Amino acid sequence: MASEPFERIGGETVVLYADLRERLETFESMRSIASLPGKFITKSVKGITYHYFQATLSSGRVQLYLGKDNEDLRRLIGEQESGRKQVLADEKLFQRLGSQIIAGDVAPIPPEMARVIHRLADSGVFHAGGVLVGSVAFHILGTHYGVGWESASRTTQDIDIAGDTKVKIAVPDIQTDIPALIESLKMGFFPVPRLSNKEPSTSYAIRGKTLRIDILTPSRRNESAPVFIHRLNAAAQPLKYLDYLIEDPVTAVMISGNPCLIKVPQPARFALHKLIISHERSSTFADKKLKDIAQATALISLLKEDRPGDIEIAKSDLAKKGNSWIKKLNTACKQSGIDL
């Protein structure tokens, strides 16, 4: 009998993960002026005191003018100073919990990759509708659902951020600037040129390293040219079936030395999406096809044991996309020997 493609994480570590996730969610919901990465400064001009807020944004250091000294501004400054101590204490607690989870035999996201993802989170990319996809999302999904993957868990150095060009009306139109925040990391990322000089880059890489950031978006009417997403201030590569993958994502924790909340696809949708795209890959991408199938198999195996209803819901949602989607899924399952 074949062994399962995953290994259960210890119960104590699962509890620690749930605790960390809950604390991070509370921290995010209670963000205040104390959470802002900056400080108040004062300037005296001709005997008059003026207040500014100095912050380092993705575009560089800025000073925002607040006004002349008054009681309201002094109260605001006091709130930031007193609240900052609690924010620092919370951040240290998150780091300690992250270390305890890693000690519980949970593989962390590699440091360089984690640094990029954390900056994306801090800059509001996931609040703006971004969803982490690809192998790193598969890695995070395993921890989120209490398992560590076996051979299928080989994480590439690609950070795939998927963002839709449409924003649901119920979601605030939060904006961020992906190119600027990537530049602010000072890690040597550069835009990867496309075959056509007329098309904007949708990928960023570092010379001499395999770490890469790809920005993706669902394809509309079989479009293939890059699409500009205004709320991310970045061009994205359209991909088929991506709209199904990133709909109603899961809030999970990226486990690293400095953990944070991110958005990843629902595991059942991730698995069915992997099966469909594995069927679409040509023989040139045989290795990627094998990884697609391995990750889909691992997730389906886990879901059948723990959450079988999720697979049925994901199939039902897929059927709403049209009969062609179901036919492609059935063909992929048959080719891969997978029984849903």
C-alpha positions in Angstrom: 0.0 0.0 0.0 1.4 3.4 -1.0 2.3 5.8 1.8 0.4 9.0 2.2 1.9 12.1 0.4 1.9 14.0 3.7 2.8 13.7 7.4 0.7 15.0 10.2 2.0 17.9 12.2 2.0 17.3 16.0 -1.1 18.4 17.9 0.7 20.9 20.0 2.2 22.6 17.0 -1.2 22.8 15.3 -2.6 24.6 18.4 0.3 27.0 18.3 -0.4 27.7 14.6 -4.1 28.4 15.4 -3.1 30.7 18.2 -0.7 32.6 16.0 -3.2 33.0 13.2 -5.9 34.3 15.7 -3.4 36.7 17.3 -2.3 38.0 13.8 -5.9 38.5 12.8 -6.7 40.4 15.9 -3.5 42.5 15.4 -4.6 43.3 11.8 -8.1 44.3 12.9 -6.9 46.6 15.6 -4.2 48.4 13.6 -3.9 52.0 14.8 -1.5 54.9 14.4 0.9 53.0 16.6 1.2 50.4 13.8 2.5 52.9 11.3 6.1 52.4 10.4 7.3 56.0 11.1 7.6 58.7 13.7 6.5 62.2 14.6 9.1 65.0 14.3 8.8 68.6 15.2 10.4 71.7 13.7 10.5 75.2 15.2 10.3 78.1 12.8 10.4 81.7 14.3 9.4 80.4 17.6 6.4 78.4 16.3 6.4 74.6 16.6 5.2 72.5 13.6 4.5 68.7 13.6 5.4 66.3 10.8 5.1 62.5 10.4 8.2 60.9 8.9 7.8 57.5 7.2 9.7 55.3 4.8 7.3 54.3 2.0 7.9 52.1 -1.0 8.9 55.3 -2.9 11.3 56.4 -0.3 11.4 58.6 2.9 8.7 61.2 3.1 7.7 63.9 5.7 4.0 64.6 5.9 3.0 68.0 7.3 0.4 67.8 10.0 0.1 71.4 11.2 1.0 73.8 14.0 1.3 72.6 17.5 -2.0 72.1 19.2 -3.6 69.9 21.9 -5.1 67.4 19.4 -1.7 66.8 17.7 0.0 66.4 21.1 -2.6 63.8 22.1 -2.1 61.9 18.8 1.7 61.8 19.3 1.1 60.5 22.9 -1.1 57.7 21.6 1.5 56.7 19.0 4.3 56.6 21.5 2.4 54.6 24.1 0.8 52.2 21.6 4.2 51.6 19.9 5.5 49.7 22.9 2.5 47.3 22.6 3.0 46.8 18.9 6.7 45.9 19.4 5.7 43.4 22.2 3.1 41.9 19.8 5.6 41.5 17.0 8.1 39.8 19.4 5.3 37.4 20.4 4.6 36.5 16.8 8.2 35.8 16.2 8.5 33.6 19.2 5.4 31.6 18.2 6.8 31.3 14.7 10.0 29.9 16.1 8.1 27.4 18.3 6.1 26.2 15.3 9.3 25.8 13.3 10.7 23.8 16.2 7.6 21.6 15.9 9.1 20.3 12.6 7.3 22.8 10.3 9.4 23.8 7.4 9.6 27.6 7.2 9.5 29.6 4.0 13.1 30.4 3.0 14.4 33.7 4.4 14.8 35.7 1.1 11.4 34.5 -0.2 9.8 35.3 3.2 11.2 38.8 3.2 9.6 39.5 -0.1 6.2 38.1 0.9 6.3 40.0 4.2 6.9 43.2 2.4 4.0 42.5 0.1 1.8 41.8 3.1 2.9 45.0 4.9 2.2 47.1 1.8 -1.4 45.9 1.6 -1.1 43.6 -1.5 -3.4 41.0 0.1 -5.8 43.6 1.3 -5.9 44.9 -2.3 -7.1 41.5 -3.6 -3.7 39.8 -4.2 -3.5 36.0 -3.7 -0.3 34.0 -3.3 -0.4 31.1 -5.7 2.1 28.4 -7.0 4.3 26.1 -5.0 4.8 28.5 -2.1 1.1 28.6 -1.6 1.0 24.8 -1.7 3.6 24.8 1.0 1.6 27.2 3.2 -1.6 25.4 2.6 0.0 22.2 4.1 0.9 24.0 7.3 -2.5 25.7 7.5 -4.3 22.3 7.3 -1.9 20.6 9.7 0.4 18.6 7.5 3.9 18.6 6.0 4.2 17.5 2.4 6.5 14.7 1.2 8.1 14.7 -2.2 5.5 16.9 -3.8 6.5 19.8 -1.5 9.6 20.9 -3.3 9.2 24.7 -3.2 10.5 26.6 -6.2 11.9 30.1 -5.9 9.0 31.6 -7.8 6.7 34.0 -5.9 3.4 34.1 -7.9 1.0 36.9 -7.0 -2.4 36.7 -8.7 -4.6 39.7 -8.8 -7.9 40.2 -10.6 -8.5 43.3 -12.7 -12.0 43.4 -11.2 -12.8 44.5 -7.7 -16.0 43.3 -5.9 -18.1 46.3 -4.9 -18.1 45.1 -1.3 -14.3 45.3 -1.1 -12.7 48.7 -0.4 -10.6 49.9 -3.3 -7.3 49.7 -1.4 -4.2 50.5 -3.5 -0.6 49.6 -3.3 2.5 49.9 -5.6 4.1 46.5 -6.3 7.1 47.8 -8.4 8.0 50.5 -5.8 7.8 48.1 -2.9 9.9 45.5 -4.8 12.5 48.3 -5.4 12.4 49.3 -1.7 13.6 45.8 -0.7 17.0 46.7 -2.1 17.6 43.0 -3.0 18.6 43.6 -6.6 15.3 42.8 -8.4 15.0 44.0 -11.9 12.0 43.8 -14.4 12.4 40.8 -16.7 12.2 42.0 -20.3 9.5 40.4 -22.5 9.9 39.2 -26.1 8.1 42.3 -27.3 9.7 45.6 -26.1 6.2 47.2 -26.4 4.9 45.0 -23.5 5.5 45.9 -19.8 7.3 43.4 -17.6 5.2 41.2 -15.4 8.1 39.5 -13.7 11.0 40.5 -11.5 14.3 38.6 -10.9 17.7 38.9 -9.3 20.8 38.4 -11.3 22.6 35.2 -10.3 19.7 33.9 -8.2 16.6 31.8 -8.9 14.3 34.0 -6.8 11.6 35.5 -9.0 8.3 37.4 -8.6 5.5 36.9 -11.2 2.4 39.0 -11.2 -0.6 37.2 -12.7 -4.3 38.0 -13.5 -7.2 36.0 -14.9 -7.5 35.9 -18.7 -10.5 37.6 -20.3 -11.6 36.5 -23.7 -8.3 34.5 -24.2 -6.2 37.6 -24.0 -2.4 37.0 -23.7 -0.9 40.5 -23.6 0.0 42.0 -20.1 -2.9 43.7 -18.3 -2.3 46.8 -16.1 -3.9 46.5 -12.7 -4.3 50.1 -11.4 -4.7 49.3 -7.7 -1.4 47.4 -7.8 0.3 49.8 -10.1 1.7 46.8 -12.0 1.3 44.9 -15.2 0.2 41.2 -14.9 0.3 38.2 -17.1 -3.2 36.9 -18.0 -3.7 33.2 -17.4 -6.6 30.9 -18.1 -8.6 29.4 -15.2 -7.0 31.8 -12.7 -10.3 33.4 -11.8 -11.6 30.1 -10.5 -8.4 29.5 -8.5 -8.3 32.9 -6.6 -12.0 33.2 -5.9 -12.8 33.3 -2.1 -9.2 32.7 -0.9 -8.1 31.4 2.5 -6.4 33.6 5.1 -3.3 31.7 6.3 0.0 32.4 8.1 3.3 32.4 6.3 5.6 30.6 8.8 9.1 32.1 8.9 11.3 34.0 11.4 8.9 36.9 11.0 5.4 35.4 10.3 2.5 37.3 8.7 -1.0 36.8 7.3 -1.4 36.2 3.6 -4.1 35.0 1.2 -3.9 31.6 -0.6 -6.4 29.7 -2.7 -8.9 27.2 -1.3 -7.1 23.8 -1.2 -9.8 22.0 -3.3 -9.8 24.7 -5.9 -6.0 24.6 -5.9 -6.1 20.8 -6.6 -8.7 20.9 -9.4 -6.9 23.9 -11.0 -3.6 22.0 -10.9 -5.2 19.0 -12.6 -6.7 21.2 -15.4 -3.5 23.0 -16.2 -1.5 19.8 -16.0 -3.7 18.6 -18.9 -3.0 21.8 -20.9 0.8 21.6 -20.5 2.8 20.5 -23.5 5.6 17.9 -23.4 8.1 20.8 -23.2 6.9 21.3 -19.6 6.9 17.7 -18.5 8.5 18.4 -15.1 6.0 21.1 -14.3 3.2 18.7 -15.3 4.5 16.1 -12.9 4.6 18.6 -10.1 1.1 19.8 -10.9 -0.2 16.2 -10.6 1.9 15.5 -7.5 0.5 18.6 -5.7 -3.1 17.9 -6.8 -2.8 14.3 -5.6 -1.4 15.3 -2.2 -4.2 17.8 -1.6 -6.9 15.5 -2.8 -5.6 12.7 -0.5 -5.7 15.1 2.5 -9.1 16.5 1.6 -10.6 13.0 1.2 -9.6 12.2 4.8 -10.4 15.5 6.5 -12.7 17.6 4.3 -14.3 15.5 1.5 -17.2 18.0 1.2 -14.7 20.6 0.0 -14.0 18.6 -3.2 -17.7 18.3 -4.0 -18.2 22.1 -3.5 -15.1 22.9 -5.7 -16.4 20.6 -8.4 -19.9 22.2 -8.3 -18.3 25.7 -8.6 -16.2 24.5 -11.5 -19.3 23.2 -13.3 -20.7 26.7 -13.2 -17.8 27.8 -15.4 -19.2 25.5 -18.2 -19.1 21.9 -19.5 -15.7 22.4 -21.1 -14.1 22.9 -17.7 -15.6 19.7 -16.3 -14.6 17.8 -19.5 -11.0 19.0 -19.0 -11.0 18.0 -15.4 -12.4 14.5 -16.1 -9.8 14.0 -18.9 -7.0 15.2 -16.5 -8.2 12.8 -13.8 -8.3 9.9 -16.2 -4.8 10.6 -17.5 -3.4 11.0 -14.0 -5.2 8.0 -12.5 -6.9 10.2 -9.9 -10.4 9.3 -8.6 -12.3 12.3 -7.2 
